Amino acid sequence: MSDTDGKASVPNGGTDETEPGEADASAAREAQSGPESANLSSAPEEGEGVEERPVPESEQKQGPGEEEDTDSMDGSGLYSLTEDGERESEGGGQREKRKDEGRRSARKRNRPSGGTTRHSSSSDEDDDDDEEEEEEEEDVEEEDEQAMEAWLGADLCDLSRPSWCAVPSLRAREIGRNSQQFVRKVCGARGLVQRLELQGRLERHSGCVNTLHFNPSGTRLASGSDDLRVVIWDWARRTAELEFDSGHKSNVFQAKFLPHSGDSTLAMCARDGQIRVAELSATQRCKNTKRVAQHKGAAHKLALDPDSPCSFLSAGEDAVVFGIDLRLDRPANKLVVVKDGEKKVGLYTIYVNPANTHQFAVGGRDQYVRIYDQRKINESDNNGVLKKFCPSPLVSSESKTNITCLVYSHDGTELLASYNDEDIYLFDSSHSDGADYRRRYKGHRNNATVKGVNFYGPCSEFVVSGSDCGHIYLWDKNSARVVQFMEGDRGGVVNCLEPHPHLPGLATSGLDHDVKLWAPTAENPTTLKGLKEAMKKNKRERDEDSVRHGDQYDTQLLWFLMRHMRNRRPQRTRRGEGGEGDTDESWSSPDSSDEEDGGPDHVQCMSS
């Protein structure tokens, strides 16, 4: 009953008004009558109402004035995951901690103590057990959340102040001061990276797009696909200038313009292990494609010599590195077979040092980045390795960690390596053999495909990678903080990321059958909305997969079924438009097994 009018109800039906002495006696009797009658008593004494009042469920879930988590950036570009992993924003973590402690203490106050006289029932006891279980579950969730925040906040440094400001830079260019450096500074500006947004799509392929490469001048873009076709794009007009059959028998993994060739020579590699070269004419035709080398296993990557229009390197899952010189009658020369002791190491990636073209780095089916010097390869001396690097957390790792992609920085001083279902690590290429990593970039997921990684910016200011969650991540290289987070392929995986050589923008592709173009045209900088949730989800899924033991068998079964279905298909008829014919000119026999080392690691595009 309501007691707001100051009158107490009389149990025996007496008068509404009572004398002060009678009120005291009545209050004493009600205090002795137990919890049930206490519910009918008058207002509690001062100081007791707040202590005994049950906390409503709505207040347990969300306190008054609580702000929703938007993962927003402040003016300097810092995102909400701080270094110590305990504060989402200034003061925000402390407020959350105080609210959590308040909710737990409220539940303890509301729970009856052992000395209280109470007529309890089995349902009340069940409710108490449920509350205890819920409290234990919330404590476990809170510990997991703190561990997740600590993991995300580790290995981070402070984000430096922006090095480029638009207005002063434009004013200096107008008066002719530092005008030659204007474009370079613009392309590496964090403010423009934070304004990248989707500009358009290039649609022509009928399969996953596995490779993208701009010509040296940046006017054309080459793309290769599971449909075995290669398309040369005028990306600015979003039109296909040339489309031709690659001559490969399986998924095209790379197609690259050879430098200083006038865009007339295109090198290609594929799952069938073939290394082919396409000769293009100035009249937008493909004269022919020819095979110049053959790996006994898939060939995922080519490495160009930035100074040569006729030589490049290839690496395959057969652990072989070929040096290919198109001026020779027998173009392919076996440089090295990569081994760990006596065991061959299948290769997924290779890259030439732009500052010292005699050196190249490879990575594949183990956790080591290996650097070789073509002038000093002696397989009897440390298997020919000049030096090798491995992140300290992975040196003794029991998991089968692979390197899916590695690249040198613009000046060759740094080396970036992306690990399968692990993080991205930055090494100093000038360090001695066995040196540890310098930076670690985390939050994405690299599991479903052989995923790429790249530097972004003319001075390699940023690191860019796709993710199994379908997003594109850009980290500031020095601080390892995410500065851009964009939704990429609807198919769920982004594999290729190709920055434009001279303009602030990039092209990406993945499981979708198109190429996406990105430019810094957004009106406002990114707020990184949804970043923290995506990063946590990727980490949890990675941890869950790491404790499963049947994944290897399942992947092998999937590979076997895919290979069996492909072998049962009728052979494709070669579509010769744009080409006068295909020739096989190779040191190896045309009957060489192109899938001899078949296995689950061959799978590049899961939907192919």
C-alpha positions as CSV (number, residue, x, y, z in Angstrom):
1,M,0.0,0.0,0.0
2,S,1.1,3.5,-0.6
3,D,2.5,5.4,2.3
4,T,3.2,8.7,0.5
5,D,0.4,10.5,2.3
6,G,2.0,9.9,5.7
7,K,-0.8,7.7,7.0
8,A,-0.2,4.1,8.0
9,S,-2.9,1.4,7.4
10,V,-4.2,-0.4,10.5
11,P,-4.3,-4.2,10.2
12,N,-7.4,-4.7,12.4
13,G,-9.5,-2.2,10.5
14,G,-9.2,0.7,13.1
15,T,-9.0,4.4,12.4
16,D,-6.6,5.7,9.8
17,E,-4.9,8.0,12.2
18,T,-2.7,6.6,15.0
19,E,-0.9,8.2,17.9
20,P,2.9,8.4,17.9
21,G,3.3,5.7,20.5
22,E,1.0,3.4,18.7
23,A,2.9,3.9,15.5
24,D,6.1,2.9,17.2
25,A,4.6,-0.2,18.6
26,S,3.1,-1.1,15.3
27,A,6.4,-0.6,13.5
28,A,8.1,-2.9,16.1
29,R,5.5,-5.6,15.5
30,E,5.9,-5.4,11.8
31,A,9.7,-5.6,12.0
32,Q,9.3,-8.9,13.9
33,S,6.7,-10.4,11.6
34,G,9.3,-11.5,8.9
35,P,10.0,-10.6,5.2
36,E,6.4,-11.2,4.0
37,S,4.8,-8.6,6.3
38,A,7.7,-6.3,5.7
39,N,6.4,-5.7,2.2
40,L,3.3,-4.1,3.7
41,S,5.1,-1.9,6.1
42,S,5.5,1.9,5.8
43,A,8.4,3.7,4.2
44,P,11.9,2.5,5.4
45,E,14.0,4.5,7.7
46,E,16.5,6.9,6.3
47,G,19.6,5.2,4.9
48,E,18.0,1.8,4.5
49,G,16.0,2.3,1.4
50,V,19.0,2.6,-1.0
51,E,20.7,-0.4,0.6
52,E,17.7,-2.8,0.4
53,R,16.0,-1.6,-2.8
54,P,16.3,-4.3,-5.6
55,V,18.1,-3.1,-8.6
56,P,15.9,-3.2,-11.7
57,E,17.1,-5.4,-14.5
58,S,17.2,-2.4,-16.9
59,E,19.6,-0.6,-14.6
60,Q,21.8,-3.8,-14.3
61,K,22.2,-3.9,-18.0
62,Q,22.8,-0.2,-18.7
63,G,23.4,2.6,-16.3
64,P,22.0,6.1,-16.7
65,G,23.9,8.2,-19.2
66,E,25.9,5.2,-20.5
67,E,27.2,5.9,-24.0
68,E,27.1,3.3,-26.7
69,D,30.4,2.1,-28.2
70,T,31.0,3.6,-31.6
71,D,34.7,2.7,-32.1
72,S,35.3,6.2,-33.2
73,M,38.6,8.0,-33.9
74,D,39.6,11.3,-32.3
75,G,41.2,14.1,-34.2
76,S,44.6,12.6,-34.3
77,G,43.4,9.3,-35.8
78,L,43.7,7.1,-32.7
79,Y,41.3,4.3,-32.6
80,S,39.6,3.0,-29.5
81,L,42.0,0.1,-28.7
82,T,44.7,1.7,-26.5
83,E,48.1,0.4,-25.7
84,D,47.4,-1.1,-22.3
85,G,44.2,-2.8,-23.6
86,E,42.2,-1.6,-20.6
87,R,40.7,1.7,-21.8
88,E,38.4,2.1,-24.8
89,S,38.5,5.8,-24.6
90,E,39.6,8.4,-21.9
91,G,37.9,7.3,-18.7
92,G,35.5,4.9,-20.5
93,G,37.1,1.7,-19.1
94,Q,37.0,3.0,-15.6
95,R,33.3,3.8,-15.9
96,E,32.6,0.3,-17.2
97,K,34.6,-1.2,-14.4
98,R,32.7,0.8,-11.7
99,K,29.3,-0.2,-13.3
100,D,30.3,-3.9,-13.3
101,E,31.3,-3.7,-9.7
102,G,28.1,-1.9,-8.8
103,R,26.0,-4.6,-10.5
104,R,27.7,-7.4,-8.7
105,S,27.4,-5.7,-5.3
106,A,23.7,-5.0,-6.0
107,R,23.1,-8.7,-6.7
108,K,25.0,-9.6,-3.5
109,R,22.8,-7.2,-1.4
110,N,19.6,-8.5,-2.9
111,R,20.6,-12.2,-2.2
112,P,19.2,-13.3,1.3
113,S,21.8,-13.9,4.0
114,G,22.1,-17.1,6.1
115,G,20.9,-15.4,9.3
116,T,17.6,-14.0,7.8
117,T,14.4,-15.7,8.8
118,R,12.6,-16.6,5.5
119,H,10.0,-19.1,4.3
120,S,11.9,-20.2,1.2
121,S,10.7,-22.6,-1.5
122,S,12.5,-24.8,-4.0
123,S,11.8,-22.2,-6.7
124,D,13.6,-19.6,-4.6
125,E,16.6,-21.9,-4.2
126,D,16.6,-22.5,-7.9
127,D,16.6,-18.8,-8.5
128,D,19.6,-18.3,-6.2
129,D,21.5,-21.0,-8.1
130,D,20.7,-19.4,-11.4
131,E,21.9,-16.1,-10.1
132,E,25.1,-17.6,-9.0
133,E,25.6,-19.3,-12.3
134,E,24.9,-16.1,-14.2
135,E,27.4,-14.3,-12.0
136,E,30.1,-16.9,-12.6
137,E,29.4,-16.7,-16.4
138,E,29.6,-13.0,-16.3
139,D,32.9,-13.1,-14.4
140,V,34.4,-15.5,-17.0
141,E,33.1,-13.3,-19.9
142,E,34.7,-10.3,-18.2
143,E,38.0,-12.1,-17.8
144,D,37.9,-13.1,-21.5
145,E,37.1,-9.6,-22.5
146,Q,40.0,-8.2,-20.5
147,A,42.3,-10.8,-22.1
148,M,41.1,-9.9,-25.6
149,E,41.6,-6.1,-24.9
150,A,45.1,-6.8,-23.6
151,W,45.9,-8.8,-26.7
152,L,44.6,-6.2,-29.1
153,G,46.4,-3.4,-27.2
154,A,49.8,-5.2,-27.1
155,D,52.6,-4.3,-29.6
156,L,51.1,-0.9,-30.3
157,C,53.0,2.5,-30.2
158,D,51.7,6.0,-30.1
159,L,50.4,7.3,-33.4
160,S,52.5,10.2,-34.6
161,R,51.2,13.6,-35.6
162,P,50.1,13.9,-39.3
163,S,53.1,14.8,-41.5
164,W,51.1,16.4,-44.2
165,C,48.6,19.3,-43.9
166,A,46.6,20.2,-47.0
167,V,46.4,24.0,-46.8
168,P,50.2,24.7,-46.1
169,S,51.2,22.1,-48.7
170,L,48.9,23.6,-51.4
171,R,50.2,27.1,-50.6
172,A,53.8,26.0,-50.9
173,R,53.1,24.3,-54.2
174,E,51.5,27.4,-55.6
175,I,54.6,29.5,-55.0
176,G,56.9,26.7,-56.3
177,R,58.3,25.5,-53.0
178,N,58.8,21.7,-52.8
179,S,56.5,21.2,-55.7
180,Q,58.3,18.0,-56.7
181,Q,57.6,16.4,-53.4
182,F,53.9,17.3,-53.4
183,V,52.6,14.1,-54.9
184,R,54.7,11.9,-52.8
185,K,53.6,13.5,-49.6
186,V,49.9,13.4,-50.7
187,C,50.1,9.7,-51.5
188,G,51.5,9.0,-48.1
189,A,49.2,11.2,-46.1
190,R,47.2,9.6,-43.3
191,G,44.4,12.0,-43.7
192,L,43.8,10.8,-47.3
193,V,44.1,7.1,-46.3
194,Q,41.3,7.7,-43.8
195,R,39.1,9.0,-46.6
196,L,39.5,6.1,-48.9
197,E,36.2,4.8,-50.3
198,L,34.9,2.6,-53.1
199,Q,35.0,4.4,-56.5
200,G,33.9,1.7,-58.9
201,R,34.1,-1.9,-60.1
202,L,35.7,-3.5,-63.1
203,E,33.5,-6.3,-64.3
204,R,34.6,-8.8,-67.0
205,H,35.8,-12.0,-65.3
206,S,33.6,-15.0,-64.6
207,G,35.7,-16.4,-61.7
208,C,37.6,-15.3,-58.7
209,V,40.2,-12.6,-59.5
210,N,43.5,-13.7,-58.1
211,T,46.0,-11.1,-59.4
212,L,46.2,-7.4,-60.0
213,H,49.2,-5.4,-61.4
214,F,49.6,-1.8,-62.6
215,N,52.0,-1.1,-65.4
216,P,54.9,1.2,-64.4
217,S,53.2,4.4,-65.6
218,G,50.0,3.4,-63.8
219,T,47.7,3.9,-66.9
220,R,46.8,0.2,-67.3
221,L,45.8,-2.6,-64.9
222,A,46.2,-6.3,-65.6
223,S,44.0,-8.9,-63.9
224,G,43.9,-12.7,-63.9
225,S,41.2,-15.1,-62.8
226,D,40.0,-18.6,-62.3
227,D,38.4,-18.3,-65.7
228,L,41.9,-18.6,-67.2
229,R,41.5,-15.2,-68.8
230,V,43.7,-12.1,-68.5
231,V,42.2,-8.7,-68.9
232,I,44.1,-5.4,-69.5
233,W,42.1,-2.5,-68.2
234,D,42.0,1.2,-68.8
235,W,41.0,1.6,-65.2
236,A,40.4,5.4,-65.4
237,R,37.7,4.9,-68.0
238,R,36.7,1.5,-66.5
239,T,36.9,-0.3,-69.8
240,A,38.7,-3.5,-70.9
241,E,41.3,-2.7,-73.6
242,L,42.4,-6.3,-74.1
243,E,41.2,-9.7,-73.1
244,F,42.9,-13.0,-74.0
245,D,43.2,-16.6,-73.0
246,S,46.3,-17.1,-70.8
247,G,47.1,-20.6,-72.1
248,H,47.1,-22.0,-68.6
249,K,45.1,-25.1,-67.7
250,S,44.2,-24.0,-64.1
251,N,43.7,-20.9,-62.0
252,V,45.8,-17.9,-63.0
253,F,47.6,-16.7,-59.9
254,Q,49.8,-13.9,-61.3
255,A,50.0,-11.7,-64.4
256,K,52.6,-8.9,-64.3
257,F,54.0,-6.3,-66.8
258,L,57.7,-6.6,-67.2
259,P,59.4,-3.2,-66.5
260,H,60.9,-1.2,-69.4
261,S,59.1,-3.4,-71.9
262,G,56.7,-0.8,-73.2
263,D,53.8,-2.8,-71.7
264,S,54.4,-5.4,-74.4
265,T,55.4,-8.4,-72.3
266,L,53.3,-10.0,-69.6
267,A,54.6,-12.8,-67.3
268,M,52.1,-15.2,-65.9
269,C,52.0,-18.2,-63.5
270,A,49.2,-20.5,-62.4
271,R,48.1,-23.6,-60.4
272,D,49.2,-25.8,-63.3
273,G,52.8,-24.9,-62.5
274,Q,53.5,-23.3,-65.9
275,I,55.3,-20.0,-66.3
276,R,54.1,-18.4,-69.4
277,V,54.8,-15.1,-71.2
278,A,52.3,-13.2,-73.4
279,E,53.5,-10.9,-76.1
280,L,51.2,-7.9,-76.6
281,S,51.0,-5.6,-79.6
282,A,50.4,-1.9,-79.7
283,T,47.2,-2.5,-81.5
284,Q,45.6,-4.0,-78.4
285,R,46.1,-7.6,-79.5
286,C,47.9,-10.6,-77.9
287,K,50.3,-12.0,-80.4
288,N,50.9,-15.3,-78.6
289,T,51.6,-16.9,-75.2
290,K,54.4,-19.4,-74.7
291,R,55.5,-21.5,-71.8
292,V,59.0,-20.8,-70.6
293,A,59.2,-22.9,-67.4
294,Q,57.4,-25.7,-65.6
295,H,57.1,-26.3,-61.9
296,K,56.1,-29.7,-60.5
297,G,53.4,-28.1,-58.4
298,A,51.4,-24.8,-58.3
299,A,53.3,-21.6,-58.9
300,H,51.8,-18.8,-56.9
301,K,54.1,-15.8,-57.4
302,L,56.6,-14.1,-59.7
303,A,59.3,-11.7,-58.7
304,L,60.3,-8.9,-61.1
305,D,63.7,-7.4,-61.5
306,P,62.9,-3.6,-61.5
307,D,65.8,-3.0,-63.8
308,S,65.3,-5.7,-66.4
309,P,62.7,-6.0,-69.2
310,C,63.5,-9.7,-69.9
311,S,64.4,-11.4,-66.6
312,F,62.3,-12.4,-63.6
313,L,62.1,-15.2,-60.9
314,S,59.4,-17.7,-60.1
315,A,58.7,-19.9,-57.1
316,G,56.6,-23.1,-56.9
317,E,55.2,-25.6,-54.4
318,D,57.9,-28.0,-55.6
319,A,60.4,-25.8,-53.6
320,V,62.2,-24.7,-56.7
321,V,63.2,-21.1,-57.6
322,F,63.7,-20.5,-61.3
323,G,65.6,-17.6,-62.8
324,I,64.1,-16.8,-66.2
325,D,65.9,-14.9,-68.9
326,L,63.8,-14.4,-72.1
327,R,67.0,-13.7,-74.1
328,L,68.2,-17.3,-73.8
329,D,67.1,-20.3,-75.9
330,R,66.5,-22.2,-72.6
331,P,65.0,-19.4,-70.5
332,A,64.7,-21.3,-67.2
333,N,67.6,-21.8,-64.9
334,K,67.1,-23.6,-61.5
335,L,68.6,-21.2,-58.9
336,V,67.9,-23.1,-55.7
337,V,65.8,-25.8,-54.1
338,V,64.6,-24.5,-50.8
339,K,65.1,-27.0,-47.9
340,D,64.9,-27.2,-44.2
341,G,67.6,-29.8,-43.5
342,E,66.8,-32.5,-46.0
343,K,63.1,-31.6,-46.3
344,K,61.9,-29.5,-49.2
345,V,59.9,-26.4,-48.4
346,G,57.1,-25.7,-50.8
347,L,57.0,-22.0,-51.8
348,Y,54.0,-19.6,-51.9
349,T,55.8,-16.3,-52.4
350,I,58.9,-14.6,-53.7
351,Y,60.1,-11.0,-54.0
352,V,63.3,-9.3,-55.3
353,N,65.0,-6.6,-53.1
354,P,64.5,-3.4,-55.1
355,A,67.7,-1.9,-53.6
356,N,69.9,-5.0,-54.3
357,T,68.4,-7.0,-57.2
358,H,70.8,-9.9,-56.6
359,Q,68.9,-10.7,-53.4
360,F,65.5,-12.2,-53.1
361,A,63.3,-13.5,-50.3
362,V,61.0,-16.5,-50.3
363,G,58.4,-17.9,-48.0
364,G,56.1,-21.0,-47.9
365,R,55.2,-24.1,-45.9
366,D,57.1,-23.2,-42.7
367,Q,57.5,-20.1,-40.5
368,Y,60.9,-18.9,-41.9
369,V,61.6,-16.0,-44.2
370,R,64.7,-17.0,-46.2
371,I,66.9,-14.5,-48.1
372,Y,69.2,-15.6,-50.9
373,D,71.9,-13.8,-52.9
374,Q,72.0,-15.1,-56.5
375,R,75.8,-14.6,-56.6
376,K,76.4,-16.7,-53.4
377,I,74.1,-19.6,-53.5
378,N,75.9,-22.7,-52.4
379,E,73.4,-25.5,-51.3
380,S,76.1,-27.3,-49.4
381,D,76.5,-24.3,-47.1
382,N,73.4,-23.8,-45.0
383,N,71.3,-24.8,-48.1
384,G,72.4,-21.6,-49.8
385,V,70.5,-19.3,-47.4
386,L,72.1,-15.9,-46.8
387,K,69.9,-15.3,-43.7
388,K,66.5,-16.2,-42.4
389,F,64.0,-14.6,-40.0
390,C,61.2,-15.9,-37.9
391,P,59.0,-14.1,-35.3
392,S,59.9,-15.3,-31.8
393,P,56.3,-16.4,-30.9
394,L,56.5,-18.8,-33.9
395,V,60.0,-20.3,-33.6
396,S,58.8,-23.2,-31.4
397,S,55.2,-23.1,-32.4
398,E,53.6,-26.5,-32.8
399,S,51.0,-25.2,-35.3
400,K,51.8,-25.6,-39.0
401,T,52.2,-21.9,-39.8
402,N,52.8,-20.9,-43.4
403,I,53.9,-17.7,-45.0
404,T,51.3,-16.8,-47.7
405,C,53.0,-13.6,-48.9
406,L,56.0,-11.3,-48.4
407,V,57.1,-8.0,-49.9
408,Y,60.1,-5.7,-49.6
409,S,59.6,-2.0,-48.8
410,H,60.2,0.7,-51.4
411,D,63.9,1.0,-50.4
412,G,64.5,-2.7,-49.5
413,T,65.3,-2.0,-45.9
414,E,62.2,-3.7,-44.5
415,L,60.4,-7.0,-45.2
416,L,56.8,-7.7,-44.5
417,A,55.5,-11.3,-44.1
418,S,51.9,-12.5,-43.7
419,Y,51.3,-15.8,-41.9
420,N,48.5,-18.2,-42.4
421,D,46.0,-17.8,-39.6
422,E,48.4,-15.7,-37.7
423,D,49.5,-12.0,-37.8
424,I,51.6,-9.9,-40.1
425,Y,55.2,-9.2,-39.1
426,L,57.7,-6.6,-40.2
427,F,61.4,-7.4,-40.3
428,D,64.5,-5.3,-40.8
429,S,66.2,-6.9,-43.8
430,S,69.6,-5.5,-42.8
431,H,69.6,-7.3,-39.5
432,S,71.7,-10.3,-38.9
433,D,70.5,-13.9,-39.4
434,G,67.9,-14.9,-36.8
435,A,66.8,-11.4,-35.8
436,D,63.3,-11.0,-34.4
437,Y,60.5,-8.9,-35.9
438,R,60.2,-5.1,-35.5
439,R,56.4,-4.7,-35.7
440,R,53.3,-6.9,-35.5
441,Y,50.0,-6.1,-37.2
442,K,46.9,-7.9,-35.9
443,G,43.2,-8.0,-36.1
444,H,42.6,-9.5,-39.6
445,R,42.1,-13.2,-40.4
446,N,44.3,-15.1,-42.9
447,N,43.0,-18.6,-43.1
448,A,40.6,-19.4,-46.0
449,T,42.9,-18.6,-48.9
450,V,46.5,-17.8,-49.9
451,K,46.2,-14.2,-49.0
452,G,48.4,-11.2,-50.0
453,V,49.9,-8.3,-48.1
454,N,51.4,-5.1,-49.3
455,F,52.9,-1.7,-48.4
456,Y,50.9,1.4,-49.2
457,G,52.4,4.8,-49.8
458,P,55.5,6.0,-51.8
459,C,57.7,5.5,-48.7
460,S,55.9,2.4,-47.4
461,E,54.1,4.4,-44.7
462,F,51.2,1.9,-44.3
463,V,50.5,-1.9,-44.3
464,V,47.5,-3.2,-46.2
465,S,45.9,-6.6,-46.1
466,G,42.6,-8.3,-46.8
467,S,40.8,-10.6,-44.4
468,D,38.5,-13.6,-44.3
469,C,35.8,-11.4,-42.8
470,G,35.6,-9.5,-46.2
471,H,37.2,-6.3,-44.9
472,I,40.4,-4.4,-45.9
473,Y,42.7,-3.3,-43.1
474,L,45.3,-0.5,-43.3
475,W,47.7,-0.1,-40.4
476,D,50.1,2.7,-39.8
477,K,53.4,1.0,-40.2
478,N,55.2,2.7,-37.3
479,S,52.5,2.5,-34.6
480,A,50.8,-0.7,-35.8
481,R,47.4,0.9,-35.3
482,V,44.5,0.5,-37.7
483,V,43.8,3.7,-39.5
484,Q,41.4,2.5,-42.2
485,F,38.8,-0.3,-42.2
486,M,36.7,-0.9,-45.3
487,E,34.2,-3.5,-46.4
488,G,35.6,-5.3,-49.5
489,D,34.3,-8.4,-51.2
490,R,30.8,-9.6,-50.6
491,G,32.1,-13.1,-51.2
492,G,33.8,-12.9,-47.8
493,V,37.6,-12.9,-48.7
494,V,39.9,-10.2,-50.0
495,N,43.1,-11.6,-51.5
496,C,44.8,-9.0,-53.7
497,L,45.8,-5.4,-52.9
498,E,47.6,-3.4,-55.5
499,P,48.4,0.3,-54.7
500,H,48.7,2.7,-57.6
501,P,52.3,3.5,-58.3
502,H,51.8,7.3,-58.5
503,L,48.4,8.2,-57.2
504,P,46.6,7.9,-53.8
505,G,44.5,4.9,-54.4
506,L,44.5,1.2,-54.8
507,A,42.8,-1.8,-56.5
508,T,41.6,-4.9,-54.7
509,S,40.0,-8.2,-55.6
510,G,39.1,-11.5,-54.0
511,L,36.3,-14.1,-54.2
512,D,34.0,-11.7,-56.1
513,H,34.3,-11.7,-59.8
514,D,35.2,-8.1,-60.1
515,V,38.0,-5.6,-59.4
516,K,37.3,-2.8,-56.9
517,L,38.9,0.7,-57.2
518,W,39.4,2.9,-54.1
519,A,40.2,6.6,-53.9
520,P,40.4,9.2,-51.0
521,T,37.2,11.0,-51.9
522,A,35.1,10.6,-48.7
523,E,33.9,13.9,-47.2
524,N,34.8,12.8,-43.7
525,P,37.5,10.6,-42.2
526,T,36.6,7.0,-41.3
527,T,35.1,6.4,-37.8
528,L,36.3,2.8,-37.9
529,K,32.8,1.7,-37.0
530,G,32.6,-2.0,-36.3
531,L,36.4,-2.4,-36.2
532,K,36.7,-3.7,-32.7
533,E,33.9,-6.2,-33.0
534,A,35.4,-7.5,-36.3
535,M,38.9,-7.9,-34.8
536,K,37.6,-9.7,-31.7
537,K,35.5,-12.0,-33.9
538,N,38.5,-12.9,-36.0
539,K,40.6,-13.6,-33.0
540,R,38.0,-15.8,-31.4
541,E,37.5,-17.8,-34.6
542,R,41.2,-18.2,-35.0
543,D,41.5,-19.5,-31.4
544,E,38.6,-21.9,-31.9
545,D,40.1,-23.3,-35.1
546,S,43.5,-23.8,-33.5
547,V,42.2,-26.3,-31.0
548,R,40.4,-28.4,-33.6
549,H,42.2,-31.5,-34.7
550,G,40.1,-32.6,-37.7
551,D,40.7,-29.5,-39.9
552,Q,43.6,-31.0,-41.8
553,Y,41.7,-34.1,-42.7
554,D,38.6,-32.1,-43.8
555,T,40.8,-29.8,-46.0
556,Q,42.5,-32.8,-47.6
557,L,39.1,-34.3,-48.4
558,L,37.9,-31.0,-49.9
559,W,41.0,-30.8,-52.0
560,F,40.6,-34.4,-53.2
561,L,36.9,-33.8,-54.2
562,M,37.8,-30.5,-56.0
563,R,40.6,-32.2,-57.9
564,H,38.4,-35.2,-58.8
565,M,35.6,-33.0,-60.1
566,R,38.0,-30.9,-62.2
567,N,39.6,-34.0,-63.8
568,R,36.2,-35.2,-64.8
569,R,35.3,-32.0,-66.7
570,P,35.8,-32.0,-70.4
571,Q,38.8,-30.0,-71.5
572,R,38.2,-26.4,-72.2
573,T,38.4,-25.4,-75.8
574,R,40.9,-22.6,-76.1
575,R,39.3,-19.3,-76.9
576,G,41.8,-17.8,-79.3
577,E,40.4,-14.3,-79.7
578,G,43.1,-11.8,-79.2
579,G,45.9,-14.3,-79.8
580,E,47.4,-16.0,-82.8
581,G,48.4,-19.2,-81.0
582,D,50.0,-20.8,-78.1
583,T,53.4,-22.4,-78.1
584,D,55.3,-24.5,-75.5
585,E,58.9,-23.6,-75.3
586,S,60.4,-25.0,-72.2
587,W,63.4,-26.9,-70.8
588,S,61.0,-29.4,-69.3
589,S,58.9,-32.1,-70.9
590,P,55.2,-31.1,-71.6
591,D,54.2,-34.3,-69.8
592,S,55.7,-33.0,-66.5
593,S,53.2,-33.5,-63.6
594,D,51.7,-30.1,-62.8
595,E,50.1,-31.3,-59.6
596,E,52.6,-33.9,-58.3
597,D,52.8,-32.4,-54.9
598,G,49.0,-31.9,-54.6
599,G,47.7,-31.2,-51.1
600,P,45.4,-29.1,-49.1
601,D,47.8,-26.1,-49.3
602,H,47.1,-25.8,-53.0
603,V,43.7,-24.3,-52.4
604,Q,43.8,-20.7,-53.4
605,C,40.2,-19.9,-54.0
606,M,37.8,-22.1,-52.1
607,S,34.9,-21.6,-54.5
608,S,36.9,-22.6,-57.6
